[in-house]
Structures are given as structure tokens and as C-alpha cells.
Amino acid sequence: MTVLERVQEMFDYLWGGVKRIFGANDDEYPDTGVQPFEGDRPKERK
């Protein structure tokens, strides 16, 4: 591989990261709505 090919591969790798960070949101979270709190309440302070 030549130096120019290595530089091109490095640029493509970095550009892929930039596109992922600043690109459209691809999260596919389910629509869950509001979830009730089911945890324990903290003990009251004295």
C-alpha cells in the first residue's frame, strides 16, 4: 500500500465517524410512554 492509500483509508474512517455523530438519528427505541415509579422511597430525615 502506498502512503496515499493509507491516508485515504484514514480519512474514510474518520469521515465515517463524523457522519455518524452529526448524521440523522437512527435510534429505534420502542414507544413506551410514561412509566410509573416502582422503587423504594428514601427514609425520612430526622
PDB file with SEQRES, HELIX, SHEET and CRYST1 records, atoms N, CA, C and O in Angstrom:
SEQRES   1 A   46  MET THR VAL LEU GLU ARG VAL GLN GLU MET PHE ASP TYR          
SEQRES   2 A   46  LEU TRP GLY GLY VAL LYS ARG ILE PHE GLY ALA ASN ASP          
SEQRES   3 A   46  ASP GLU TYR PRO ASP THR GLY VAL GLN PRO PHE GLU GLY          
SEQRES   4 A   46  ASP ARG PRO LYS GLU ARG LYS                                  
HELIX    1 AA1 VAL A    3  PHE A   22  1                                  20    
CRYST1    1.000    1.000    1.000  90.00  90.00  90.00 P 1           1          
ATOM      1  N   MET A   1       0.838  -1.181   0.000  1.00  0.00           N  
ATOM      2  CA  MET A   1       0.000   0.000   0.000  1.00  0.00           C  
ATOM      3  C   MET A   1       0.881   1.242   0.000  1.00  0.00           C  
ATOM      4  O   MET A   1       1.933   1.301   0.636  1.00  0.00           O  
ATOM      5  N   THR A   2       0.412   2.197  -0.723  1.00  0.00           N  
ATOM      6  CA  THR A   2       1.168   3.442  -0.753  1.00  0.00           C  
ATOM      7  C   THR A   2       0.712   4.349   0.378  1.00  0.00           C  
ATOM      8  O   THR A   2      -0.285   4.090   1.051  1.00  0.00           O  
ATOM      9  N   VAL A   3       1.458   5.399   0.560  1.00  0.00           N  
ATOM     10  CA  VAL A   3       1.138   6.365   1.611  1.00  0.00           C  
ATOM     11  C   VAL A   3      -0.205   7.016   1.322  1.00  0.00           C  
ATOM     12  O   VAL A   3      -0.992   7.240   2.242  1.00  0.00           O  
ATOM     13  N   LEU A   4      -0.476   7.320   0.074  1.00  0.00           N  
ATOM     14  CA  LEU A   4      -1.744   7.966  -0.280  1.00  0.00           C  
ATOM     15  C   LEU A   4      -2.941   7.058   0.000  1.00  0.00           C  
ATOM     16  O   LEU A   4      -3.998   7.537   0.413  1.00  0.00           O  
ATOM     17  N   GLU A   5      -2.786   5.769  -0.219  1.00  0.00           N  
ATOM     18  CA  GLU A   5      -3.876   4.837   0.088  1.00  0.00           C  
ATOM     19  C   GLU A   5      -4.132   4.785   1.588  1.00  0.00           C  
ATOM     20  O   GLU A   5      -5.285   4.731   2.016  1.00  0.00           O  
ATOM     21  N   ARG A   6      -3.080   4.799   2.384  1.00  0.00           N  
ATOM     22  CA  ARG A   6      -3.229   4.807   3.849  1.00  0.00           C  
ATOM     23  C   ARG A   6      -3.924   6.080   4.321  1.00  0.00           C  
ATOM     24  O   ARG A   6      -4.795   6.035   5.189  1.00  0.00           O  
ATOM     25  N   VAL A   7      -3.535   7.208   3.746  1.00  0.00           N  
ATOM     26  CA  VAL A   7      -4.161   8.483   4.108  1.00  0.00           C  
ATOM     27  C   VAL A   7      -5.633   8.458   3.725  1.00  0.00           C  
ATOM     28  O   VAL A   7      -6.476   8.930   4.488  1.00  0.00           O  
ATOM     29  N   GLN A   8      -5.955   7.917   2.561  1.00  0.00           N  
ATOM     30  CA  GLN A   8      -7.348   7.828   2.120  1.00  0.00           C  
ATOM     31  C   GLN A   8      -8.158   6.930   3.051  1.00  0.00           C  
ATOM     32  O   GLN A   8      -9.290   7.269   3.396  1.00  0.00           O  
ATOM     33  N   GLU A   9      -7.605   5.797   3.461  1.00  0.00           N  
ATOM     34  CA  GLU A   9      -8.298   4.903   4.395  1.00  0.00           C  
ATOM     35  C   GLU A   9      -8.534   5.592   5.740  1.00  0.00           C  
ATOM     36  O   GLU A   9      -9.610   5.464   6.326  1.00  0.00           O  
ATOM     37  N   MET A  10      -7.530   6.322   6.226  1.00  0.00           N  
ATOM     38  CA  MET A  10      -7.676   7.030   7.490  1.00  0.00           C  
ATOM     39  C   MET A  10      -8.755   8.108   7.378  1.00  0.00           C  
ATOM     40  O   MET A  10      -9.568   8.271   8.287  1.00  0.00           O  
ATOM     41  N   PHE A  11      -8.761   8.836   6.275  1.00  0.00           N  
ATOM     42  CA  PHE A  11      -9.767   9.867   6.067  1.00  0.00           C  
ATOM     43  C   PHE A  11     -11.161   9.250   5.994  1.00  0.00           C  
ATOM     44  O   PHE A  11     -12.096   9.781   6.593  1.00  0.00           O  
ATOM     45  N   ASP A  12     -11.318   8.151   5.280  1.00  0.00           N  
ATOM     46  CA  ASP A  12     -12.617   7.477   5.186  1.00  0.00           C  
ATOM     47  C   ASP A  12     -13.091   7.002   6.557  1.00  0.00           C  
ATOM     48  O   ASP A  12     -14.278   7.099   6.869  1.00  0.00           O  
ATOM     49  N   TYR A  13     -12.175   6.489   7.377  1.00  0.00           N  
ATOM     50  CA  TYR A  13     -12.516   6.023   8.722  1.00  0.00           C  
ATOM     51  C   TYR A  13     -12.999   7.187   9.585  1.00  0.00           C  
ATOM     52  O   TYR A  13     -14.028   7.087  10.253  1.00  0.00           O  
ATOM     53  N   LEU A  14     -12.256   8.280   9.566  1.00  0.00           N  
ATOM     54  CA  LEU A  14     -12.641   9.449  10.359  1.00  0.00           C  
ATOM     55  C   LEU A  14     -13.932  10.069   9.846  1.00  0.00           C  
ATOM     56  O   LEU A  14     -14.780  10.479  10.639  1.00  0.00           O  
ATOM     57  N   TRP A  15     -14.091  10.142   8.535  1.00  0.00           N  
ATOM     58  CA  TRP A  15     -15.295  10.724   7.949  1.00  0.00           C  
ATOM     59  C   TRP A  15     -16.529   9.889   8.304  1.00  0.00           C  
ATOM     60  O   TRP A  15     -17.610  10.444   8.502  1.00  0.00           O  
ATOM     61  N   GLY A  16     -16.384   8.583   8.387  1.00  0.00           N  
ATOM     62  CA  GLY A  16     -17.494   7.724   8.805  1.00  0.00           C  
ATOM     63  C   GLY A  16     -17.944   8.057  10.218  1.00  0.00           C  
ATOM     64  O   GLY A  16     -19.142   8.071  10.499  1.00  0.00           O  
ATOM     65  N   GLY A  17     -16.996   8.325  11.112  1.00  0.00           N  
ATOM     66  CA  GLY A  17     -17.340   8.726  12.472  1.00  0.00           C  
ATOM     67  C   GLY A  17     -18.032  10.073  12.518  1.00  0.00           C  
ATOM     68  O   GLY A  17     -18.998  10.250  13.260  1.00  0.00           O  
ATOM     69  N   VAL A  18     -17.551  11.022  11.736  1.00  0.00           N  
ATOM     70  CA  VAL A  18     -18.173  12.352  11.684  1.00  0.00           C  
ATOM     71  C   VAL A  18     -19.593  12.245  11.153  1.00  0.00           C  
ATOM     72  O   VAL A  18     -20.501  12.887  11.681  1.00  0.00           O  
ATOM     73  N   LYS A  19     -19.795  11.445  10.119  1.00  0.00           N  
ATOM     74  CA  LYS A  19     -21.148  11.275   9.574  1.00  0.00           C  
ATOM     75  C   LYS A  19     -22.071  10.637  10.590  1.00  0.00           C  
ATOM     76  O   LYS A  19     -23.251  10.982  10.655  1.00  0.00           O  
ATOM     77  N   ARG A  20     -21.554   9.707  11.387  1.00  0.00           N  
ATOM     78  CA  ARG A  20     -22.401   9.050  12.384  1.00  0.00           C  
ATOM     79  C   ARG A  20     -22.765  10.003  13.517  1.00  0.00           C  
ATOM     80  O   ARG A  20     -23.898   9.988  13.999  1.00  0.00           O  
ATOM     81  N   ILE A  21     -21.819  10.825  13.944  1.00  0.00           N  
ATOM     82  CA  ILE A  21     -22.084  11.764  15.033  1.00  0.00           C  
ATOM     83  C   ILE A  21     -23.076  12.835  14.601  1.00  0.00           C  
ATOM     84  O   ILE A  21     -24.021  13.130  15.333  1.00  0.00           O  
ATOM     85  N   PHE A  22     -22.878  13.415  13.435  1.00  0.00           N  
ATOM     86  CA  PHE A  22     -23.686  14.548  13.002  1.00  0.00           C  
ATOM     87  C   PHE A  22     -24.792  14.162  12.032  1.00  0.00           C  
ATOM     88  O   PHE A  22     -25.500  15.037  11.533  1.00  0.00           O  
ATOM     89  N   GLY A  23     -24.957  12.879  11.755  1.00  0.00           N  
ATOM     90  CA  GLY A  23     -25.990  12.424  10.827  1.00  0.00           C  
ATOM     91  C   GLY A  23     -27.349  12.316  11.492  1.00  0.00           C  
ATOM     92  O   GLY A  23     -27.521  12.675  12.657  1.00  0.00           O  
ATOM     93  N   ALA A  24     -28.297  11.822  10.742  1.00  0.00           N  
ATOM     94  CA  ALA A  24     -29.656  11.651  11.244  1.00  0.00           C  
ATOM     95  C   ALA A  24     -29.680  10.619  12.370  1.00  0.00           C  
ATOM     96  O   ALA A  24     -28.845   9.716  12.418  1.00  0.00           O  
ATOM     97  N   ASN A  25     -30.624  10.764  13.249  1.00  0.00           N  
ATOM     98  CA  ASN A  25     -30.774   9.864  14.390  1.00  0.00           C  
ATOM     99  C   ASN A  25     -31.316   8.525  13.906  1.00  0.00           C  
ATOM    100  O   ASN A  25     -32.350   8.474  13.240  1.00  0.00           O  
ATOM    101  N   ASP A  26     -30.621   7.443  14.238  1.00  0.00           N  
ATOM    102  CA  ASP A  26     -31.058   6.119  13.791  1.00  0.00           C  
ATOM    103  C   ASP A  26     -31.460   5.226  14.963  1.00  0.00           C  
ATOM    104  O   ASP A  26     -31.461   4.001  14.844  1.00  0.00           O  
ATOM    105  N   ASP A  27     -31.802   5.843  16.098  1.00  0.00           N  
ATOM    106  CA  ASP A  27     -32.248   5.064  17.251  1.00  0.00           C  
ATOM    107  C   ASP A  27     -33.626   4.482  16.976  1.00  0.00           C  
ATOM    108  O   ASP A  27     -34.484   5.148  16.396  1.00  0.00           O  
ATOM    109  N   GLU A  28     -33.833   3.266  17.384  1.00  0.00           N  
ATOM    110  CA  GLU A  28     -35.125   2.608  17.190  1.00  0.00           C  
ATOM    111  C   GLU A  28     -35.664   2.143  18.539  1.00  0.00           C  
ATOM    112  O   GLU A  28     -35.897   0.954  18.755  1.00  0.00           O  
ATOM    113  N   TYR A  29     -35.856   3.099  19.439  1.00  0.00           N  
ATOM    114  CA  TYR A  29     -36.395   2.775  20.750  1.00  0.00           C  
ATOM    115  C   TYR A  29     -37.893   2.529  20.644  1.00  0.00           C  
ATOM    116  O   TYR A  29     -38.558   3.201  19.855  1.00  0.00           O  
ATOM    117  N   PRO A  30     -38.448   1.593  21.406  1.00  0.00           N  
ATOM    118  CA  PRO A  30     -39.894   1.359  21.364  1.00  0.00           C  
ATOM    119  C   PRO A  30     -40.645   2.506  22.039  1.00  0.00           C  
ATOM    120  O   PRO A  30     -40.120   3.150  22.948  1.00  0.00           O  
ATOM    121  N   ASP A  31     -41.870   2.755  21.591  1.00  0.00           N  
ATOM    122  CA  ASP A  31     -42.713   3.765  22.209  1.00  0.00           C  
ATOM    123  C   ASP A  31     -43.279   3.186  23.494  1.00  0.00           C  
ATOM    124  O   ASP A  31     -44.174   2.342  23.457  1.00  0.00           O  
ATOM    125  N   THR A  32     -42.759   3.640  24.636  1.00  0.00           N  
ATOM    126  CA  THR A  32     -43.171   3.070  25.915  1.00  0.00           C  
ATOM    127  C   THR A  32     -44.090   3.983  26.700  1.00  0.00           C  
ATOM    128  O   THR A  32     -44.855   3.506  27.537  1.00  0.00           O  
ATOM    129  N   GLY A  33     -44.037   5.271  26.456  1.00  0.00           N  
ATOM    130  CA  GLY A  33     -44.868   6.194  27.218  1.00  0.00           C  
ATOM    131  C   GLY A  33     -44.299   6.427  28.603  1.00  0.00           C  
ATOM    132  O   GLY A  33     -43.139   6.116  28.874  1.00  0.00           O  
ATOM    133  N   VAL A  34     -45.132   6.979  29.478  1.00  0.00           N  
ATOM    134  CA  VAL A  34     -44.708   7.287  30.840  1.00  0.00           C  
ATOM    135  C   VAL A  34     -44.707   6.010  31.669  1.00  0.00           C  
ATOM    136  O   VAL A  34     -45.666   5.239  31.643  1.00  0.00           O  
ATOM    137  N   GLN A  35     -43.623   5.794  32.401  1.00  0.00           N  
ATOM    138  CA  GLN A  35     -43.501   4.605  33.228  1.00  0.00           C  
ATOM    139  C   GLN A  35     -43.682   4.981  34.695  1.00  0.00           C  
ATOM    140  O   GLN A  35     -43.076   5.954  35.144  1.00  0.00           O  
ATOM    141  N   PRO A  36     -44.490   4.252  35.455  1.00  0.00           N  
ATOM    142  CA  PRO A  36     -44.661   4.563  36.874  1.00  0.00           C  
ATOM    143  C   PRO A  36     -43.401   4.215  37.666  1.00  0.00           C  
ATOM    144  O   PRO A  36     -42.656   3.302  37.312  1.00  0.00           O  
ATOM    145  N   PHE A  37     -43.184   4.963  38.740  1.00  0.00           N  
ATOM    146  CA  PHE A  37     -42.041   4.700  39.608  1.00  0.00           C  
ATOM    147  C   PHE A  37     -42.390   3.553  40.537  1.00  0.00           C  
ATOM    148  O   PHE A  37     -43.395   3.613  41.245  1.00  0.00           O  
ATOM    149  N   GLU A  38     -41.584   2.521  40.544  1.00  0.00           N  
ATOM    150  CA  GLU A  38     -41.853   1.350  41.369  1.00  0.00           C  
ATOM    151  C   GLU A  38     -40.733   1.090  42.373  1.00  0.00           C  
ATOM    152  O   GLU A  38     -40.611  -0.019  42.893  1.00  0.00           O  
ATOM    153  N   GLY A  39     -39.922   2.097  42.645  1.00  0.00           N  
ATOM    154  CA  GLY A  39     -38.807   1.908  43.562  1.00  0.00           C  
ATOM    155  C   GLY A  39     -39.189   2.195  44.998  1.00  0.00           C  
ATOM    156  O   GLY A  39     -40.329   2.552  45.295  1.00  0.00           O  
ATOM    157  N   ASP A  40     -38.231   2.037  45.877  1.00  0.00           N  
ATOM    158  CA  ASP A  40     -38.437   2.318  47.296  1.00  0.00           C  
ATOM    159  C   ASP A  40     -38.208   3.802  47.555  1.00  0.00           C  
ATOM    160  O   ASP A  40     -37.308   4.412  46.978  1.00  0.00           O  
ATOM    161  N   ARG A  41     -39.030   4.374  48.425  1.00  0.00           N  
ATOM    162  CA  ARG A  41     -38.844   5.770  48.800  1.00  0.00           C  
ATOM    163  C   ARG A  41     -37.695   5.860  49.803  1.00  0.00           C  
ATOM    164  O   ARG A  41     -37.477   4.936  50.587  1.00  0.00           O  
ATOM    165  N   PRO A  42     -36.967   6.968  49.776  1.00  0.00           N  
ATOM    166  CA  PRO A  42     -35.888   7.117  50.758  1.00  0.00           C  
ATOM    167  C   PRO A  42     -36.451   7.305  52.161  1.00  0.00           C  
ATOM    168  O   PRO A  42     -37.563   7.804  52.332  1.00  0.00           O  
ATOM    169  N   LYS A  43     -35.671   6.901  53.165  1.00  0.00           N  
ATOM    170  CA  LYS A  43     -36.102   7.072  54.551  1.00  0.00           C  
ATOM    171  C   LYS A  43     -36.150   8.562  54.877  1.00  0.00           C  
ATOM    172  O   LYS A  43     -35.338   9.344  54.382  1.00  0.00           O  
ATOM    173  N   GLU A  44     -37.108   8.941  55.712  1.00  0.00           N  
ATOM    174  CA  GLU A  44     -37.257  10.347  56.074  1.00  0.00           C  
ATOM    175  C   GLU A  44     -36.106  10.780  56.973  1.00  0.00           C  
ATOM    176  O   GLU A  44     -35.613  10.007  57.793  1.00  0.00           O  
ATOM    177  N   ARG A  45     -35.691  12.028  56.803  1.00  0.00           N  
ATOM    178  CA  ARG A  45     -34.639  12.588  57.652  1.00  0.00           C  
ATOM    179  C   ARG A  45     -35.220  12.977  58.999  1.00  0.00           C  
ATOM    180  O   ARG A  45     -36.390  13.343  59.101  1.00  0.00           O  
ATOM    181  N   LYS A  46     -34.399  12.895  60.022  1.00  0.00           N  
ATOM    182  CA  LYS A  46     -34.847  13.275  61.365  1.00  0.00           C  
ATOM    183  C   LYS A  46     -34.441  14.677  61.685  1.00  0.00           C  
ATOM    184  O   LYS A  46     -34.733  15.171  62.774  1.00  0.00           O  
TER     185      LYS A  46                                                      
END                                                                             
